[in-house]
Amino acid sequence: MQTPRIVIVGAGFGGLQTAQSLANSGADVCLIDRHNYHTFVPLLYQVATSQLEPEYIAYPIRTIIRRFSGKRHQHKPKTRFLWAEVQRIDFKAQIVKTDRCAIAYDFLVLATGSKTQYLGVTGASEYAFPLRTLTEAVRLRNRILACLELASQESDPEIRQHLLTFTIVGGGATGVEIAGALIEMLRGKFRRDYPTLDLQQLRLIVIQSGDRLLAELPKKLGVYTYKRLTQLGVEVYLQTRVSQVTKESVHLQNHEIIPTATVIWTAGLEANSPQTPEEISTAKKGKFLVHPTLQLPEQPNVYAIGDLAYIEQNGKPLAGVAPVALQQGVTVARNIQQQLRGKSPKPFSYFNKGRLAIIGCYSGVGKIGNFAFTGFLPWVIWLGVHLVYLPGYRSRLLVLLTWLYTYLLGDRAVRLILPIY
């Protein structure tokens, strides 16, 4: 009997979890990604705000595979990694075509994640700074530091104010976290690097289209976040939409124009869908519609998970967060093994352990079960949870030491403007 061939596209949270859960199944598992590292996306904003080194939140995929494939159980592990860009998927021929080779599969798991969605706003893709990849985080850090350097040399107060105005479009978790991190950064010892600069001139703006921040959490947590950010000096625009982004400003739909040198875009995401010749049923944001078992309706041997999959639970779509992708990875691995045994796959059921968001300056918000809480406790829990989920003991140790240095001394060690190749 031929060994089953399982191909997983994408080495994010869902893809890696699927590969790990299948490592000792006896199947031939191939994990494909265009990068040779896994990015711990929740900490990208700390790279962008000079808190963490980029390599602290990036971990080699081959090292991860080596660790969970090294276990010897009933079957010999057959998990391998292919560094390649997927160009096209042929469902009829059951082939994944990459820029390096073509790979045949018996089962396919699509975990290609999401990409920035600019919501049709003119100039946003050209002039705004997204924050979805490690390269984008380093580019944004370069921009923030470059603005401070140029402002410290500028004699014209109007130009200096322009350089010191940072506008964040999007009031979800990423937008809130980066706003708080920037305030922390510029209130600490960092300002001593720029003795000629009056950082009281700093203007930090968050623009949110909805009527509150952190819409995915209970209303009172959004209200607390709004109050906390305004106390820290952040200007929050609610029920405000951006109509245009230029090199020099942000234009709002109410015709207001905000002069700003830096626009950080955290407003929208859409599915990063692979190219397929066949028609795929999609939902909003380009997500693939899937059965409760996470199978594509048109292809029973193809699964979609994470940000790529649209699935509802209790009448509401599941959020594109890491815990959902991780649990889906486990379910897909079990379902594939069910199919290999000639049995029917089982529906996915998400167990919500809670949601947390960090505001900065030793405060955060969280909801676990029916309990919603604010302040220092969710801030500490957020740090602890992300430290636990970060892959690699070395990375955890380095991040922990960096956090101790940052929060105890009020300093940021990563102040390099690096070239982006």
N, C-alpha and C positions, 0 to 999 in steps of 0.2 A: 504493500500500500504506500502511495506517495505521501511524503511529509507535507502537511498543510502549509501553505505560504500566506503569511499575514503581513501586509504592508501598512505602516502607520505614517501618515504625512503630517509633520509638525511635532516639534519637541518642546512644546509648552507644558503647562501643568497637566492637561488632559492626555496629551500624547505620551509623555514620559510615564504617567501612571498606568496607562494601558500597556505599554511595553513591559513595565515592571510586573504587572499582574499576569502577563503572558509568558514571562521569562522561563518558567519551568513547566510549560504546558506541553512540551514536545514538538510544538510547531516551529517552523522557520520564520522568525520575526525580523522584519527589516524596518528600521526607523529612519525616516528621511527628514532632513532639515537643511535650509540654505545657510545656516550658521553652524559652526561646530561647538556651540555653547548654548546652554539654557539660560535665559535671562529671567531673573527674579523681578518681574515687572512692578510689584507693589513698592519697591524701593528705588525706582528710577528717579523719582522727584528728589531723593536725597543725593543722588549723583549730580543732578542739575543744580542743586543749591550748595555745592562744595562741601558736603558732609561726608560722603563715601567715595572711595575710589571705584571706578567702573568695574574693575576685575573682582571686587568684593561681591558683586551681585550677579556675576556671570560664572557659570561652572561648566567645565568640559563635558559634553554629552558622553564621550567615550568612557570617561572616568565613572560617570553614573551607571552606565550600562555594565561596565566591568564589575561594579560592586554588586548589583542585583543579579547579574548573570553568573557570578562566581559561586553561587550556592549550588550544592549538589543534592538533588532530591531524586525522585524516581526517574526523571528524564534528563538527558544531557542538554544543557542550555544551548540555544541556537539563535540568540539575539545579536544582530549586527547593526551598525550605523552607516548610513550613506550621506556624505556631505554633497548635496546637490540641490538645484532649483527645479521644482516640479513645473513643467511647462504645460502638460495636458494629461488628462485622464480619459482613457477609452473604456467605458463600462462594458461595451459589448465584447471586446477582445480581452477584457480584464487585465489591462496593462497600464502602468504609470510611466509616462514618458518624462524624463528629466533632461537637463542639459548635458548629462554625462552618459546616461544609458537608459534603457527601458527595462522595467521590472514587472514580471507577471505576478498576479496575486490570486488567491482563492477567496480571501477576505480583505477588505480595505477599511481602514479607520481614518477619517478626515478630521484633523485637529489643527486646522490652519489658522485659527484665531481670528483676530480683528485688525482693522486698520483705521486710521483717522478719517472721520467723515466731516467735510467742511460745510455741509448743509446748504450748498449753493451760494455761499457768501462770496461775493466778488473779491478777489485778491487774497483770500485767506490761505490758499495753498501756496501762494508765492511769497507772502510776507510774514505769516504767523509761524510760530515755533511749536510743532506738535511734540508729544512726549509719549511715544509708544515703543521706541527702541533704544538700545544703548548708545548708538551713534547720535540720535536726536537729543538724548540727555546730555552728552558731552558738548554738542553744538549749542544747546541752551545755556549750559554753564559758561562756555566761552563768551556767549553774548552778554550775559549778566556781568561777568568780570570785565569785559571790554567796555561796557557802558560806564562802569565805575571808574575805570582807568581814564577814559576820555573826559568824563565829567570832572575829575580831579584836576585836569589840565585846562578846562574851559573857563574863560573869563566872562563870556556872555551869559547872564543869568537865565535868559529864555532858553538858550540851547542846553544849558546845564540842567534845567528843569525837565526838558524834553528827554534827555538821557536818563534821568532818574525817575521817569514814569514807567511803571511796569503794569501792563493790563492783562488780566487773566480772563479768558472767555470760557465760561462753564463753571457752575457752582456745585458740581458733584464732589465726590471724595477726592479726586486728584486735584481739582482746582482749589479746594479748601486746604489740602495738605501742602501744596506748594506755596500758597499765600502765607500760611503760618510759618513754613520753613524759611521763607525770605525775610519775614519779620525777625525771626530768631537770629538769622545770619547777620543782619545789618544792625541789630541792637547789641550784639556781643562785642568781643574784643576785635572782631573783624574790622570795625570802624577805625581802629587805631592805625590800620594800614593806609588810611586816607585822611591824614590830619588836616589837609586843606579843604576837605569836603564837609559841608554841613548836611548830615544825613537826615536832618529834620525836613529837608526839602524833598526827601523821598516820597513819591506818591505811588501807592499800590492799590489797584482797582480790581474788583471781581465783578464780572457781568454775568447775570443769571437770567435766563428767559422765563423761568417759572417764578412762582410767588414765594418760594423759600429755597434755602440751601439744603443740600443733602436730601433730595426728594425721596430717595429710596428708604429713608429712615423715618420714624415717627415725627410728627410736626413739631413737638416740643424740643426735639433734639436739633432740628433745623433752626428754630428760634434761638436756642442757646448758642449755636454756632455763629449765627448772625451777630448776636450781642457780643460774643467773645472776640470775633474778628474786628468789629468796630471799636471795641475797647483797645485793641492792639494798634489801631490807627489805619485799618484797611477800609477803603471806601467800597461799599457793596451796593451794586445796582440790581434791584429785583424787577421782574417783569419787564425786562429790557432786552431787546434783540439787536444784534449787530447786522448792519446792512452792507458794510464794505470795510475792507482792511487795506490800507496803503502802506507804503514804506515809512510814512511819517505820522500816521494817525489811525484811529478807529472811528468809523462813522456808525451812529446808531439810527434805528428806524424812526426815532422821535426828532431826527435831524440834528442832534447834538454831535459835535465832533470833539474827540479827545486826542490831543497831541500826545503821542507816545512813541518811543523808539523801539519798544519790545512788546510784542503781542504773543502771549502764551495760549495755545489753543487746546483746551481740554473739554470742548463742548459736545463732541459726538464721535461715535464709533460705528462702523459697519463691518459686516462679515468680509473676511479676506478669502473670497471664494476661488477655488481652483478652476482652471479652464476645462470645460467638458463639451464634447460635441452634442451630447444629449440634453434635452430640456429637463431642468431640475425645478421642482416646486419650491418657491421661496416665499418668505414672509417679509415683514418690515425689516429694514436695514440689510436686505439681501441675505438673511439667514435661511438655511435650508430647513424646510419643513420635514420633520421626522416623526415616525411612529413613537408611541410611548416606550418602545424597546430601543429607541435611538437609531433604528434602521431607516434608510431612505425608502419612501413608498415605492419608488420605481426599481430599487435594487436591494433585495433582501440580504445580500452579502456585503453591503456597504453601510457603514455607520458614520454619523457625524456627531461631534461632541463639542463642548465648550462654546466659545463665542460664535462658532459657525452654525450651531444648531438652534432652531426655535422650538421650544417645548413649553407647555403650560402645566402648572400644578396648582390645584385649587382655584382654577379660573384665571390665574395670572401667569405671565411669562416669567421664566426663571432668569435671574440676573446673570450677566456675564462676569462672574467672579471666580476666583481660583477654587474655592471649596466645591462649587458646582461641577467644574471640569474634573477635579480629582475624583469625585464620587461617580461621575459618568464614566471615567476611565476604568474604574473597577467593574462597573456594571457591564460595559461593552466586552471586557475580557471574559467575564463569566458567560455572557450571552454567546460569544463566539465558541467557547468550549461546549456550551449547551448544543449548539448547532452541529459541532463536530461529533457529538455523541448521538445525533439524530433527534434531539429534543428541541422544543420550541423555546425561543428566547423569552425572557421575562421583562416586564415593564420597569422603567427606571423610577425610583422614588427618592427625592432629595430630602435629606435630613438637615434642616437649617440649624446650625450650631450658634448662630447669632451674627451680628454685623458690628464692626467697629470702624471708627474713623478718627484720625489724629488731627487736631487743630494746630498744635504747636504751642510753644511756651508753657509746657507741662499741663496741657489740657486736651481732652478728647471727648468723644461721645460713643455710646454703644448701646446695643439692644441684645440681650440674651434671654430667650424665652419671652416671658411677659414683662421682664424687668428692663427698664431703660434707665441709664445712668450717665452722668456727665462729670467732667473735671479731671482730677489727677488719676483716679483708678482706671478708667478706660484707656488713658494715655499709657500707663504702665502695662496693662494687659495687651494693648496693641503691639508694643515693643516686644513683649515676651512671645506672643503668637508668631510674629514674623521672624523672630530669631529661631524659633523651633522649626519652622517650615523652610528656612533657608537651607539649601543643600550644601553639604560639606562641613566638617568640623573646623577646618582652617578658616573658612569664610565666616562661620558663626563667631569664632574667637576674635577675628579681626574686626568684625562689625560691632561686637560687644565692646571691645577696647576703644573703638572709635566713638561709640555712643557715650561711654564714660568720659572720654576726653572732651567731647562736645558739650555734654550737659552739665558736667561738673566745673569745667573751666570756661564755658561760654565762648568757645573758639571753634573755628573751622580750619582744618589742616589742609584741605585740598583746594589750592588757589591757583592752579595752573591753567593757562590758556594754551590748549594743545591744538596742533594742526589736525584736521579731519581729512583722511585720505579716502 
